[in-house]
Amino acid sequence: MARFNQDTLHFILENAIMAPSADNQHRIRFKFDEDIIHIRYTEAELPPQGGYRRVLALLSLGAVSENITIAASRFGIGTKTVLLPDPTQPNLIMQIHLQADQAEVDPLWRQIPLRHTNRRVRFRGPKMTDAERSELDAAAHTSAACQLVWLDEPAQRRQALRLMRQAETARFHNRILHAELFSAIRFDAGWRSACSEGLPPGALGVEPPLRAFFALLRHWPVMRLANLLGAHHMLGWRSCDLPCRLAPHLGVLTVRNFDNEAVFVAGRIFQRLWLTVTSQGRVLQPMPASALFALDGAQAEGIPTDLQHNLAESWKANLGEVTPLMLFRIGFALPPSIVAERRSIGDYLEGK
C-alpha cells in the first residue's frame, strides 16, 4: 500500500479541521494506518438517531470528508470514504482510504482557508449571474440524494422567513434552547479576540452599542425578564428576518431520504457549495434552525411540540416530500473583524 509523507498528511488534516461545525468544536480524532485515515468521535457514539444534534454532527463530518478529498487532490491523491465502517465500534465515524495518483487537482483547495461564516446584517448585491448560479447548482447536484432550492421569489421568501423567525424566536424564549445557544459563545474571550474553540463574541456581528445588553442575556433570569417586553421577538427578527430580507439570495439544501448517508452527503455538498460561493468572492451564513427544529426527533431534544409540528407541516407544504436541512443566505459583505480559529492539528491526533 502507498505511504504518504508527513508534510502531505499534515496539510490534508489541517484542511480537514477548517471545515465548519455548529459550535466551532470538532469532536473527532485522526489516526493514520499506512494509507487509511481513521476518524473517531471523542464521545462514545453519535447523538441519537432522528434528532437535530445528530444531523449537525453528520453535516460537519461530511464537510470534514469533503475538505480531505479536496485537499488531497492537490497532490493527485484520490479518496474513498466509508461512513460508520464497523458496527462494533460506534465511535469509529469514518475511514478514508488515500489512493495515490487517482485524482485531478480540485481548484477549490485554495478556498478552504478563506471560507468563513459572515454574520454582518447587510449582504449586498449585485445578484448572481446565470453562470454563477449554474456553478452553485452544479456543486449541489453532485449527488441525486440532495436538491438545492432557491427561495428568492417574494412569496417563497416570505413563507421561509416566517418559519425562520419562529425558530429563531424560540431560541431566546425556550430555556433549553437559550442555554444551548449561549453555551457555545466564549464571552471570556472578549469582543476583540478570536478563540480556537467555541464562538468568539466578536464574530457574531452584534453592533457595538448592543454588546453589553447581548452579553447580559446569557443569564436566563435576565432573558426571561426581557422577554416580558418582547425581547425574543425583537431578537428573532434581528437575527434572521432582517438579514435575510436584505440578502440578495436565500436558499435551502434538502434531502430526499433522511438517513445517515444522505445527511452525511448533504454535509459534503454544502461544504462544496460554500467553497464555490467563496471562490466567487461572496459570503454565506448558514441559518438552519427552522429546518432542524422541524425534524421528528427534535421534540426529544427540547423543541416544543407545537413548534416542531408547525415547522414540519409548513415546510412540507412549501417544499413537498423532501426534508430541508440547511438554509443559508448569500451576498457580498465586508469580512468580519473576528473569525473563529482552530486548535493545533496535534490536538486532533489520536494518542497525542
Beta strands, then each sheet from edge to edge (+ up, - down):
strand 1: 28-33
strand 2: 36-41
strand 3: 78-83
strand 4: 92-99
strand 5: 146-150
strand 6: 249-255
strand 7: 283-286
strand 8: 323-331
sheet 1: 1+ 2- 4+ 3-
sheet 2: 5+ 6- 8+ 7-
end
